[in-house]
Amino acid sequence: MEEKNRKQIRKTGRKPKIDPAVHRYSINLNAEDNAKFLALFDHSEMKAIAHFITACIFQKTVKTVKIDMDAIEYHEKLTKFFGQFRGIATNYNQIVRLLNANFSEKKASAYLYKLEKQTAEMKELLLKVLILTDEFEKKYLNKE
């Protein structure tokens, strides 16, 4: 009979925490302080205000991540640009092989001379791109 009267322990629901947070504190802020607080909270990009307050009280580091979409777009376009340069290098090798195989030495050297001029122009362009990239990194990404 005793066994029937006992409450059966069910194993459903959430497991109780070992050290639950039961101590609560309340603060009041004026409008100016509240605006500063909310700006700091938004800047931290934390999900919960309670976690932000706890981090501030116990001087834990609050990580902020800023995503600069212009820098990301610049990086993507620069990556595509260098991909095109790699493609040009492959085509360059194929052209030189074809010129040597299919044309006389005089005609092949004339075409190679023109190709060499274009390559020098591409090198100048690449140097300009590298200079612009360094300027961009110093100005916007704070790299020195």
Summary of the structure (lengths in Angstrom):
residues: 144
radius of gyration: 33.2
end to end distance: 81.3
largest distance: 112.3
contacts: 242
relative contact order: 0.05
helix: 67%
strand: 0%
